[in-house]
């Protein structure tokens, strides 16, 4: 589903067919998870493809690389230019874009100067689908911020996400909700979390979560719509009596949530602040600002 015989990717300065590309089996990233990546979306607009917040994504990629002692050999501007070339070469406008920075052969637990950069893209629907999600509180916690840089998108961090999502699905739920080391709700396996109660939105503060770019976009849109948002610590019990809730993320966009631990929220998704923000978000990414309040 990710590529076909004609799909081109950018790899270490060259445009090559995905089916013909290869990676080092002795890669430190493959063995130890020491790589960084981004998830970016491009949207078809009246003016062509819009790589949404490309600058912010590639700035975070550089930040993640720096935290992992990886020397990223391309500037933010170069990566943006290459991304638009990637889309053009593959005839894509609505697309999910995956930049991956991975390392060369190294079996030692220390940095290496052998750095590879890959850019690929494919058509991908909303990661969590379009129906209300049933969540469970995961038995797995988000990593302690003192154990790693939780705000960096590091490949190895996502073993935690895989465990949480797999557990949830095995128990009959759609997705998981993870707590931090203090027992407060942090985020989903691949998305930030918001809930609505009493005409107000709540979300976890930065520190124990990924600083999501979609999360920040929703905070900006909420301000424009005069929605009150409070960043605070809260528990599953606080969420059980919520009016509504949603996930935010590049792959998920804005995904409505129906229940947590089989406790349904009070409002229909269409009557929540999250639903309004979801529509505003889609207008923003498709550059339809003049239709901010129009449902799409």
N, C-alpha and C positions, 0 to 999 in steps of 0.2 A: 504493500500500500504506500510505501514511502518513495519508491522510485521505479522507473521502468528502464528499458534498454537505451532510451535516449536522454535520460536525466543527466544533467551536468551539475557538478559540484565544484566549489573552489577548494583546492587543497595545496597549501604551501606554495602559493604564487602561480598555480596553474589551474586551467579549467579542464577537468577530466570527467569521463563518464563514471557515474556512481558504481556501475556494475564492474568496472575495471579497476577501481581503487582498492588499496590495501592498507593495513596498519601493522606496526611492529608487534609481534606476539610477546616481546619482552618489555613492552611499554610500562612505565611506572604507573600510568593512569589505569591500564588494564589490571595490573596486579594489586595496586594499593588505593585506587580511587582518587589519585592526586591530579585532577583536571578541573577545568571550570567551563561553564557554558552559559548560554542565555536562551530564552524562549521569546520570540518576537512575532508579531503578526503584521501582515500587510493587508490592506483593505482596498477594494476597488472603489474609486470615487469618480466624480464627474471630471476630474483632472488627471485620471490615471491612478496608478498604484500609490498608496500612502503607507509607508512603513511607519507605523505608529510609535512615536517616541523613540525613534532609532537612537538618537543622541544619548538619552537617559539609559537605554539598555546597554549601549557599548561603553558608556562611562562605568556602569556597574560591572561589566565584564572586565574592564581594566582594574577596577577595585578588587574584584575577586582574585584576579591573577596576581596582583601585588600582595594580597594577604597570603597567598599560597606560594610566594617566592618564585613566580613564573614570569619570565620576561616576554611579554606579548609584543611581537615585532610589527604590529600595525596600529596606526593611530585611529582614533574614533572616526575622524573624517574619512580615512581610507576604508574602514570597515563599512561605513554607510554607503560609500560609492560602490564598493564591491557587492553589497546587498542588492542594490538596484540593478546592477549588472546580472546578478544571479537570477532575479525575477525575470528580467528581459530575455535572457538566454533560454529560460525554461517556459516562457510564455505564461507566466503566472501574475495574477494581481491579488486575488483573495488567497492568501497563503500563510502557512506557519513556517517560520524561519528558525533554524537551529545553528547558531555558531558554537563550535566546540574547540576548545584549546586543550590539546592532550600532549603528553610527554613521550620522549623517546625511550630507548632501552636504559633501564636503571633499576637494579635490584636493591639499591641502598635506600635508607630512609632519610634522604636529604635531597635538596634541589638538584635539578639537572638543567643544562643549557640547551638540551635537545627539545625544542618546542615545535609542535605542529599546529596549524590552524586550518580548520575545515568549516565551510559554510554550505549548508544544504537547505532546501525548501520543498514543501509539498502541500497539497490541498488537504486541510484537516478541519473537520467540523468541530463544534464546541466540545471540549474534552469531557465535560460532565453531563452532556446531553441537554435536553430542553424541558425536562419534566422535574417536578419537585423532588429533592433528594431526601432520602431517609438516612440519617447519620447515627453512628454510635460513638460513644466516648471510648477512645482507644485505650488498650492496656499498655501501649507504648507511649513514652514521653518524647517530647522534642529534646534534642541534645542540650546539655548545660552550656551556656555561653562561655564558660571557662574551659570547656573541653575543645572548642573549635570556634571558628568565626561563623556564627549562625546566620549572619546577614550576607554572607557570600554564597554564590551559587556554585557549590563544589560538587563534582560528580559523586563522590563517595558519600555525601550526606544523604543521598536519596535511597540508600538501603533502608533507612528509617521509614521513609515514605512507602516503600514497597511492602514492608512488613505490616504497616498500619492499614493500608488499603486492602491487602490480601486478607488480613484478619477480619475486616469489616465485611467483605464480600462473602467470605466463608460462613459468616454468621447471618447472612441474609440481608445485609444493609447495602446501601449504595456507596457509602464513603465513610471515612473516619474523621474524628475531630480529636486532635492531640492536645494534651495538657503540657505545661512546662514543669520544671523540677519542683515548683512550689504548689502544684495542684491547680493552677489557674489555666483557663483555656488559652492556648497559644494560636493555633491555626490548623488548617487541613494539611493533608500530605503534600499537596501541590498548590495551595491557594490560601489567601488570607480570609479571615472570618469576621462578619459583622452580624449583629442582631438588633432588632427594633423592639422597643418597649415604651409605652406611654408617649408616643410621638417623638421619640429620641433614638438615635443610633449609638451603638457602643461597639468598640473594637479594641483589641489588645494593643498596648503601647509597644513601641520599638524596644528592642533589647533582647527579647527571647524569640523573635520571629524574623522572617525574611522581610526586608523593607520593600514590599511589592510595588512595582510601578503602576499596576492597575489599581492597587489599594490607594495610592496617592492620587490617582486620577479621580477616583470615587470621592475622596475627601475634598478635592477641588470642586467637583460637580455639586456635592452636597452644600458647600458654602455658597455656590452660585444660586442654588435653589432654596436657600435659607433653611436648610435642614440642620438641626443641632446634632453634632457628633461629639461624643466623649471617648477619649482614649483612657482606658482604665483596666484594672485586673478584675476578672470575674470567674465564677465557677460554673460547672454544668447546671447546678441548681438554679443559678440566676437566669439561665437561658431557658429552662423548662417552661417558664411562664411567659415567654416572649410572644410578641405579636407576629414576628416574622424574622427571617434570617437569610443570609446569602453568603456565598463565597465570591472572591474576586481573584482573578489571575489572567495572565495573557492567554493561556490555552483555554481556561474555563470562561473567560470574559466575566459576566455577572450571572451566577448560577443560583437560582432560588432553592431554598431548603424548606422542606415540609415538616420535619420533625427531628428531635434528638432523643435517642434512647426510647423510641416509641411514644414520645410525648409530643403530640401535634401542637403546632403554634396556633395562635388565636385567629389570625386573619388569613384570607385567601391571598395567594401570591400577588394577584392583580390589584389588591387593595393596599399593598405595602409600599413603604418608601423605597425598598429595594427594587420593586418593579419599575417605579418612576426613574430611579437612577440607572437601571439597566437600559431603558429606552434612551435616556440622555447620553449614556456611554456609547451606544451604537451610533447615535447621531454625531457624536464627537469624533469617533474613529473614522467615520465615513465622510467627514468634513461637511456635515449638514447642520451647521450651527444655527442657521436661520430657521431650522425645524426642531430646535431643542426640545420643545414640548409636544412635538408630534409623535405619536406612537408608530414604531416601525416594525 
